[in-house]
């Protein structure tokens, strides 16, 4: 029965133009929860550790994880390895860094799953959680002063660039549909500020190895 279900899923995804890799180990996910302190993730090391802890909790071990977050001295695109990356259901997100940041990536609400293989709330859901922390431009490079103090701030000061994992916003602009660079947080870096524009302090995690 399990093989039949997997085969059916693979056929459906192939028909939809989405690559499916049976038996592939998860190498990409959106965090199911953030730090609970807004954009204060304990710095970039704390964010990486959060990725690892969530993955290990669902049985994915022996993997080096990196949060897709830019800092004042590092670009998110340079932190995440070379790819390819698949989600918890074995659906390929991108082959490499170039395709991830181009039109060839397969990030949508249906594929940007959390580590448990669950769909993350997007625009139209309650609560909306589609704002994903990145601190990055569309090409994955850093944006000065939009990383909430390199992910250490949770107060009224500071700002963070976020993307929309569901590729949906207030209009049909490129920014509204951007998975990694849609708009800056409003009202600071606190959990309340992030929730106020449709976020929850979530971020992307990629397997480096």
C-alpha positions as protocol buffer text, in pm:
chain_id: "A"
residue {
  index: 1
  type: UNK
  ca { x: 0 y: 0 z: 0 }
}
residue {
  index: 2
  type: UNK
  ca { x: 282 y: 243 z: 90 }
}
residue {
  index: 3
  type: UNK
  ca { x: 453 y: 178 z: -245 }
}
residue {
  index: 4
  type: UNK
  ca { x: 125 y: 237 z: -425 }
}
residue {
  index: 5
  type: UNK
  ca { x: 76 y: 568 z: -246 }
}
residue {
  index: 6
  type: UNK
  ca { x: 432 y: 678 z: -323 }
}
residue {
  index: 7
  type: UNK
  ca { x: 391 y: 581 z: -687 }
}
residue {
  index: 8
  type: UNK
  ca { x: 64 y: 772 z: -708 }
}
residue {
  index: 9
  type: UNK
  ca { x: 224 y: 1078 z: -547 }
}
residue {
  index: 10
  type: UNK
  ca { x: 519 y: 1060 z: -784 }
}
residue {
  index: 11
  type: UNK
  ca { x: 286 y: 1039 z: -1086 }
}
residue {
  index: 12
  type: UNK
  ca { x: 83 y: 1336 z: -966 }
}
residue {
  index: 13
  type: UNK
  ca { x: 391 y: 1548 z: -898 }
}
residue {
  index: 14
  type: UNK
  ca { x: 547 y: 1457 z: -1231 }
}
residue {
  index: 15
  type: UNK
  ca { x: 229 y: 1561 z: -1408 }
}
residue {
  index: 16
  type: UNK
  ca { x: 246 y: 1892 z: -1224 }
}
residue {
  index: 17
  type: UNK
  ca { x: 604 y: 1943 z: -1339 }
}
residue {
  index: 18
  type: UNK
  ca { x: 752 y: 1885 z: -992 }
}
residue {
  index: 19
  type: UNK
  ca { x: 1049 y: 1650 z: -947 }
}
residue {
  index: 20
  type: UNK
  ca { x: 1003 y: 1370 z: -694 }
}
residue {
  index: 21
  type: UNK
  ca { x: 1285 y: 1160 z: -548 }
}
residue {
  index: 22
  type: UNK
  ca { x: 1164 y: 844 z: -374 }
}
residue {
  index: 23
  type: UNK
  ca { x: 1369 y: 768 z: -65 }
}
residue {
  index: 24
  type: UNK
  ca { x: 1551 y: 1102 z: -72 }
}
residue {
  index: 25
  type: UNK
  ca { x: 1648 y: 1239 z: 266 }
}
residue {
  index: 26
  type: UNK
  ca { x: 1497 y: 1575 z: 356 }
}
residue {
  index: 27
  type: UNK
  ca { x: 1742 y: 1855 z: 289 }
}
residue {
  index: 28
  type: UNK
  ca { x: 1513 y: 2160 z: 296 }
}
residue {
  index: 29
  type: UNK
  ca { x: 1234 y: 2279 z: 522 }
}
residue {
  index: 30
  type: UNK
  ca { x: 1065 y: 2579 z: 676 }
}
residue {
  index: 31
  type: UNK
  ca { x: 1091 y: 2576 z: 1053 }
}
residue {
  index: 32
  type: UNK
  ca { x: 766 y: 2468 z: 1220 }
}
residue {
  index: 33
  type: UNK
  ca { x: 839 y: 2713 z: 1502 }
}
residue {
  index: 34
  type: UNK
  ca { x: 1072 y: 3004 z: 1550 }
}
residue {
  index: 35
  type: UNK
  ca { x: 1269 y: 3096 z: 1859 }
}
residue {
  index: 36
  type: UNK
  ca { x: 963 y: 3254 z: 2020 }
}
residue {
  index: 37
  type: UNK
  ca { x: 1162 y: 3574 z: 2054 }
}
residue {
  index: 38
  type: UNK
  ca { x: 1089 y: 3726 z: 1718 }
}
residue {
  index: 39
  type: UNK
  ca { x: 1402 y: 3778 z: 1509 }
}
residue {
  index: 40
  type: UNK
  ca { x: 1631 y: 3709 z: 1803 }
}
residue {
  index: 41
  type: UNK
  ca { x: 1747 y: 3362 z: 1703 }
}
residue {
  index: 42
  type: UNK
  ca { x: 2058 y: 3360 z: 1916 }
}
residue {
  index: 43
  type: UNK
  ca { x: 2261 y: 3486 z: 1623 }
}
residue {
  index: 44
  type: UNK
  ca { x: 2338 y: 3282 z: 1313 }
}
residue {
  index: 45
  type: UNK
  ca { x: 2481 y: 2995 z: 1519 }
}
residue {
  index: 46
  type: UNK
  ca { x: 2161 y: 2978 z: 1719 }
}
residue {
  index: 47
  type: UNK
  ca { x: 1957 y: 2968 z: 1398 }
}
residue {
  index: 48
  type: UNK
  ca { x: 2170 y: 2686 z: 1256 }
}
residue {
  index: 49
  type: UNK
  ca { x: 2133 y: 2493 z: 1581 }
}
residue {
  index: 50
  type: UNK
  ca { x: 1756 y: 2540 z: 1569 }
}
residue {
  index: 51
  type: UNK
  ca { x: 1748 y: 2387 z: 1221 }
}
residue {
  index: 52
  type: UNK
  ca { x: 1950 y: 2089 z: 1341 }
}
residue {
  index: 53
  type: UNK
  ca { x: 1735 y: 2035 z: 1649 }
}
residue {
  index: 54
  type: UNK
  ca { x: 1410 y: 2037 z: 1451 }
}
residue {
  index: 55
  type: UNK
  ca { x: 1549 y: 1797 z: 1190 }
}
residue {
  index: 56
  type: UNK
  ca { x: 1684 y: 1559 z: 1451 }
}
residue {
  index: 57
  type: UNK
  ca { x: 1349 y: 1560 z: 1630 }
}
residue {
  index: 58
  type: UNK
  ca { x: 1192 y: 1401 z: 1322 }
}
residue {
  index: 59
  type: UNK
  ca { x: 1474 y: 1150 z: 1275 }
}
residue {
  index: 60
  type: UNK
  ca { x: 1702 y: 1324 z: 1025 }
}
residue {
  index: 61
  type: UNK
  ca { x: 2051 y: 1286 z: 1171 }
}
residue {
  index: 62
  type: UNK
  ca { x: 2407 y: 1314 z: 1046 }
}
residue {
  index: 63
  type: UNK
  ca { x: 2327 y: 1627 z: 847 }
}
residue {
  index: 64
  type: UNK
  ca { x: 2485 y: 1971 z: 872 }
}
residue {
  index: 65
  type: UNK
  ca { x: 2212 y: 2233 z: 857 }
}
residue {
  index: 66
  type: UNK
  ca { x: 2234 y: 2603 z: 776 }
}
residue {
  index: 67
  type: UNK
  ca { x: 1967 y: 2865 z: 818 }
}
residue {
  index: 68
  type: UNK
  ca { x: 1896 y: 3062 z: 503 }
}
residue {
  index: 69
  type: UNK
  ca { x: 1981 y: 3394 z: 664 }
}
residue {
  index: 70
  type: UNK
  ca { x: 2215 y: 3669 z: 556 }
}
residue {
  index: 71
  type: UNK
  ca { x: 2423 y: 3858 z: 811 }
}
residue {
  index: 72
  type: UNK
  ca { x: 2634 y: 4171 z: 799 }
}
residue {
  index: 73
  type: UNK
  ca { x: 2933 y: 3967 z: 681 }
}
residue {
  index: 74
  type: UNK
  ca { x: 2777 y: 3669 z: 501 }
}
residue {
  index: 75
  type: UNK
  ca { x: 2525 y: 3607 z: 222 }
}
residue {
  index: 76
  type: UNK
  ca { x: 2254 y: 3347 z: 273 }
}
residue {
  index: 77
  type: UNK
  ca { x: 2328 y: 3192 z: -67 }
}
residue {
  index: 78
  type: UNK
  ca { x: 2684 y: 3113 z: 40 }
}
residue {
  index: 79
  type: UNK
  ca { x: 2580 y: 2929 z: 358 }
}
residue {
  index: 80
  type: UNK
  ca { x: 2362 y: 2650 z: 224 }
}
residue {
  index: 81
  type: UNK
  ca { x: 2587 y: 2418 z: 27 }
}
residue {
  index: 82
  type: UNK
  ca { x: 2557 y: 2328 z: -340 }
}
residue {
  index: 83
  type: UNK
  ca { x: 2230 y: 2131 z: -358 }
}
residue {
  index: 84
  type: UNK
  ca { x: 2020 y: 1962 z: -477 }
}
residue {
  index: 85
  type: UNK
  ca { x: 1758 y: 2001 z: -202 }
}
residue {
  index: 86
  type: UNK
  ca { x: 1434 y: 1812 z: -142 }
}
residue {
  index: 87
  type: UNK
  ca { x: 1155 y: 1861 z: 108 }
}
residue {
  index: 88
  type: UNK
  ca { x: 1022 y: 1612 z: 362 }
}
residue {
  index: 89
  type: UNK
  ca { x: 807 y: 1446 z: 94 }
}
residue {
  index: 90
  type: UNK
  ca { x: 1096 y: 1399 z: -148 }
}
residue {
  index: 91
  type: UNK
  ca { x: 996 y: 1684 z: -379 }
}
residue {
  index: 92
  type: UNK
  ca { x: 1294 y: 1861 z: -530 }
}
residue {
  index: 93
  type: UNK
  ca { x: 1312 y: 2231 z: -448 }
}
residue {
  index: 94
  type: UNK
  ca { x: 1615 y: 2318 z: -659 }
}
residue {
  index: 95
  type: UNK
  ca { x: 1920 y: 2155 z: -815 }
}
residue {
  index: 96
  type: UNK
  ca { x: 2172 y: 2417 z: -712 }
}
residue {
  index: 97
  type: UNK
  ca { x: 2221 y: 2770 z: -584 }
}
residue {
  index: 98
  type: UNK
  ca { x: 2168 y: 2926 z: -926 }
}
residue {
  index: 99
  type: UNK
  ca { x: 1836 y: 2752 z: -989 }
}
residue {
  index: 100
  type: UNK
  ca { x: 1722 y: 2822 z: -634 }
}
residue {
  index: 101
  type: UNK
  ca { x: 1756 y: 3193 z: -702 }
}
residue {
  index: 102
  type: UNK
  ca { x: 1609 y: 3177 z: -1050 }
}
residue {
  index: 103
  type: UNK
  ca { x: 1278 y: 3090 z: -1207 }
}
residue {
  index: 104
  type: UNK
  ca { x: 1356 y: 2717 z: -1191 }
}
residue {
  index: 105
  type: UNK
  ca { x: 1301 y: 2671 z: -818 }
}
residue {
  index: 106
  type: UNK
  ca { x: 993 y: 2481 z: -702 }
}
residue {
  index: 107
  type: UNK
  ca { x: 917 y: 2672 z: -384 }
}
residue {
  index: 108
  type: UNK
  ca { x: 541 y: 2708 z: -335 }
}
residue {
  index: 109
  type: UNK
  ca { x: 303 y: 2680 z: -43 }
}
residue {
  index: 110
  type: UNK
  ca { x: 257 y: 2311 z: -128 }
}
residue {
  index: 111
  type: UNK
  ca { x: 630 y: 2235 z: -138 }
}
residue {
  index: 112
  type: UNK
  ca { x: 779 y: 2469 z: 125 }
}
residue {
  index: 113
  type: UNK
  ca { x: 689 y: 2223 z: 399 }
}
residue {
  index: 114
  type: UNK
  ca { x: 809 y: 2222 z: 758 }
}
residue {
  index: 115
  type: UNK
  ca { x: 1034 y: 1948 z: 894 }
}
residue {
  index: 116
  type: UNK
  ca { x: 730 y: 1735 z: 977 }
}
residue {
  index: 117
  type: UNK
  ca { x: 611 y: 1741 z: 618 }
}
residue {
  index: 118
  type: UNK
  ca { x: 328 y: 1979 z: 699 }
}
residue {
  index: 119
  type: UNK
  ca { x: 206 y: 2274 z: 493 }
}
residue {
  index: 120
  type: UNK
  ca { x: 283 y: 2607 z: 660 }
}
residue {
  index: 121
  type: UNK
  ca { x: -3 y: 2858 z: 686 }
}
residue {
  index: 122
  type: UNK
  ca { x: -2 y: 3120 z: 414 }
}
residue {
  index: 123
  type: UNK
  ca { x: -202 y: 3420 z: 306 }
}
residue {
  index: 124
  type: UNK
  ca { x: -571 y: 3352 z: 362 }
}
residue {
  index: 125
  type: UNK
  ca { x: -508 y: 3109 z: 649 }
}
residue {
  index: 126
  type: UNK
  ca { x: -551 y: 3194 z: 1016 }
}
residue {
  index: 127
  type: UNK
  ca { x: -303 y: 3279 z: 1140 }
}
residue {
  index: 128
  type: UNK
  ca { x: -104 y: 3380 z: 834 }
}
residue {
  index: 129
  type: UNK
  ca { x: 260 y: 3272 z: 879 }
}
residue {
  index: 130
  type: UNK
  ca { x: 398 y: 3330 z: 530 }
}
residue {
  index: 131
  type: UNK
  ca { x: 662 y: 3593 z: 621 }
}
residue {
  index: 132
  type: UNK
  ca { x: 989 y: 3398 z: 641 }
}
residue {
  index: 133
  type: UNK
  ca { x: 1301 y: 3568 z: 778 }
}
residue {
  index: 134
  type: UNK
  ca { x: 1590 y: 3597 z: 530 }
}
residue {
  index: 135
  type: UNK
  ca { x: 1766 y: 3936 z: 551 }
}
residue {
  index: 136
  type: UNK
  ca { x: 1838 y: 3889 z: 182 }
}
residue {
  index: 137
  type: UNK
  ca { x: 1796 y: 4033 z: -165 }
}
residue {
  index: 138
  type: UNK
  ca { x: 1632 y: 3820 z: -436 }
}
residue {
  index: 139
  type: UNK
  ca { x: 1973 y: 3684 z: -538 }
}
residue {
  index: 140
  type: UNK
  ca { x: 2044 y: 3569 z: -183 }
}
residue {
  index: 141
  type: UNK
  ca { x: 2294 y: 3839 z: -93 }
}
residue {
  index: 142
  type: UNK
  ca { x: 2270 y: 4044 z: 224 }
}
residue {
  index: 143
  type: UNK
  ca { x: 2078 y: 4366 z: 272 }
}
residue {
  index: 144
  type: UNK
  ca { x: 2253 y: 4610 z: 503 }
}
residue {
  index: 145
  type: UNK
  ca { x: 2071 y: 4673 z: 830 }
}
residue {
  index: 146
  type: UNK
  ca { x: 1782 y: 4436 z: 755 }
}
residue {
  index: 147
  type: UNK
  ca { x: 1890 y: 4140 z: 970 }
}
residue {
  index: 148
  type: UNK
  ca { x: 1767 y: 4256 z: 1313 }
}
residue {
  index: 149
  type: UNK
  ca { x: 2120 y: 4297 z: 1440 }
}
residue {
  index: 150
  type: UNK
  ca { x: 2241 y: 3973 z: 1279 }
}
residue {
  index: 151
  type: UNK
  ca { x: 1946 y: 3789 z: 1435 }
}
residue {
  index: 152
  type: UNK
  ca { x: 2005 y: 3901 z: 1793 }
}
residue {
  index: 153
  type: UNK
  ca { x: 1733 y: 4168 z: 1831 }
}
residue {
  index: 154
  type: UNK
  ca { x: 1376 y: 4120 z: 1947 }
}
residue {
  index: 155
  type: UNK
  ca { x: 1267 y: 4471 z: 2039 }
}
residue {
  index: 156
  type: UNK
  ca { x: 1110 y: 4769 z: 1870 }
}
residue {
  index: 157
  type: UNK
  ca { x: 1434 y: 4868 z: 1701 }
}
residue {
  index: 158
  type: UNK
  ca { x: 1570 y: 4706 z: 1388 }
}
residue {
  index: 159
  type: UNK
  ca { x: 1417 y: 4554 z: 1079 }
}
residue {
  index: 160
  type: UNK
  ca { x: 1436 y: 4225 z: 891 }
}
residue {
  index: 161
  type: UNK
  ca { x: 1376 y: 4141 z: 527 }
}
residue {
  index: 162
  type: UNK
  ca { x: 1128 y: 3857 z: 481 }
}
residue {
  index: 163
  type: UNK
  ca { x: 1011 y: 3643 z: 191 }
}
residue {
  index: 164
  type: UNK
  ca { x: 675 y: 3475 z: 123 }
}
residue {
  index: 165
  type: UNK
  ca { x: 698 y: 3097 z: 122 }
}
residue {
  index: 166
  type: UNK
  ca { x: 354 y: 3079 z: -45 }
}
residue {
  index: 167
  type: UNK
  ca { x: 461 y: 3320 z: -321 }
}
residue {
  index: 168
  type: UNK
  ca { x: 152 y: 3532 z: -252 }
}
residue {
  index: 169
  type: UNK
  ca { x: 114 y: 3892 z: -136 }
}
residue {
  index: 170
  type: UNK
  ca { x: -106 y: 4197 z: -166 }
}
residue {
  index: 171
  type: UNK
  ca { x: -60 y: 4220 z: -543 }
}
residue {
  index: 172
  type: UNK
  ca { x: 105 y: 4047 z: -838 }
}
residue {
  index: 173
  type: UNK
  ca { x: 438 y: 4226 z: -811 }
}
residue {
  index: 174
  type: UNK
  ca { x: 767 y: 4036 z: -813 }
}
residue {
  index: 175
  type: UNK
  ca { x: 824 y: 4134 z: -450 }
}
residue {
  index: 176
  type: UNK
  ca { x: 487 y: 4001 z: -338 }
}
residue {
  index: 177
  type: UNK
  ca { x: 567 y: 3666 z: -501 }
}
residue {
  index: 178
  type: UNK
  ca { x: 926 y: 3646 z: -381 }
}
residue {
  index: 179
  type: UNK
  ca { x: 1014 y: 3351 z: -158 }
}
residue {
  index: 180
  type: UNK
  ca { x: 1315 y: 3529 z: -8 }
}
residue {
  index: 181
  type: UNK
  ca { x: 1286 y: 3907 z: -50 }
}
residue {
  index: 182
  type: UNK
  ca { x: 933 y: 4044 z: -30 }
}
residue {
  index: 183
  type: UNK
  ca { x: 931 y: 4328 z: 225 }
}
residue {
  index: 184
  type: UNK
  ca { x: 1087 y: 4451 z: 546 }
}
residue {
  index: 185
  type: UNK
  ca { x: 930 y: 4376 z: 881 }
}
residue {
  index: 186
  type: UNK
  ca { x: 729 y: 4661 z: 1029 }
}
residue {
  index: 187
  type: UNK
  ca { x: 740 y: 4779 z: 1387 }
}
residue {
  index: 188
  type: UNK
  ca { x: 1065 y: 4615 z: 1486 }
}
residue {
  index: 189
  type: UNK
  ca { x: 1201 y: 4266 z: 1544 }
}
residue {
  index: 190
  type: UNK
  ca { x: 971 y: 4140 z: 1818 }
}
residue {
  index: 191
  type: UNK
  ca { x: 745 y: 3838 z: 1785 }
}
residue {
  index: 192
  type: UNK
  ca { x: 443 y: 4067 z: 1792 }
}
residue {
  index: 193
  type: UNK
  ca { x: 587 y: 4286 z: 1516 }
}
residue {
  index: 194
  type: UNK
  ca { x: 655 y: 3986 z: 1294 }
}
residue {
  index: 195
  type: UNK
  ca { x: 309 y: 3841 z: 1355 }
}
residue {
  index: 196
  type: UNK
  ca { x: 155 y: 4178 z: 1273 }
}
residue {
  index: 197
  type: UNK
  ca { x: 246 y: 4148 z: 904 }
}
residue {
  index: 198
  type: UNK
  ca { x: 181 y: 3776 z: 863 }
}
residue {
  index: 199
  type: UNK
  ca { x: 488 y: 3613 z: 1013 }
}
residue {
  index: 200
  type: UNK
  ca { x: 589 y: 3408 z: 1312 }
}
residue {
  index: 201
  type: UNK
  ca { x: 968 y: 3421 z: 1320 }
}
residue {
  index: 202
  type: UNK
  ca { x: 1005 y: 3122 z: 1086 }
}
residue {
  index: 203
  type: UNK
  ca { x: 1300 y: 3070 z: 851 }
}
residue {
  index: 204
  type: UNK
  ca { x: 1431 y: 2830 z: 586 }
}
residue {
  index: 205
  type: UNK
  ca { x: 1677 y: 2551 z: 663 }
}
residue {
  index: 206
  type: UNK
  ca { x: 1902 y: 2384 z: 405 }
}
residue {
  index: 207
  type: UNK
  ca { x: 2128 y: 2080 z: 433 }
}
residue {
  index: 208
  type: UNK
  ca { x: 2487 y: 2175 z: 357 }
}
residue {
  index: 209
  type: UNK
  ca { x: 2615 y: 1818 z: 308 }
}
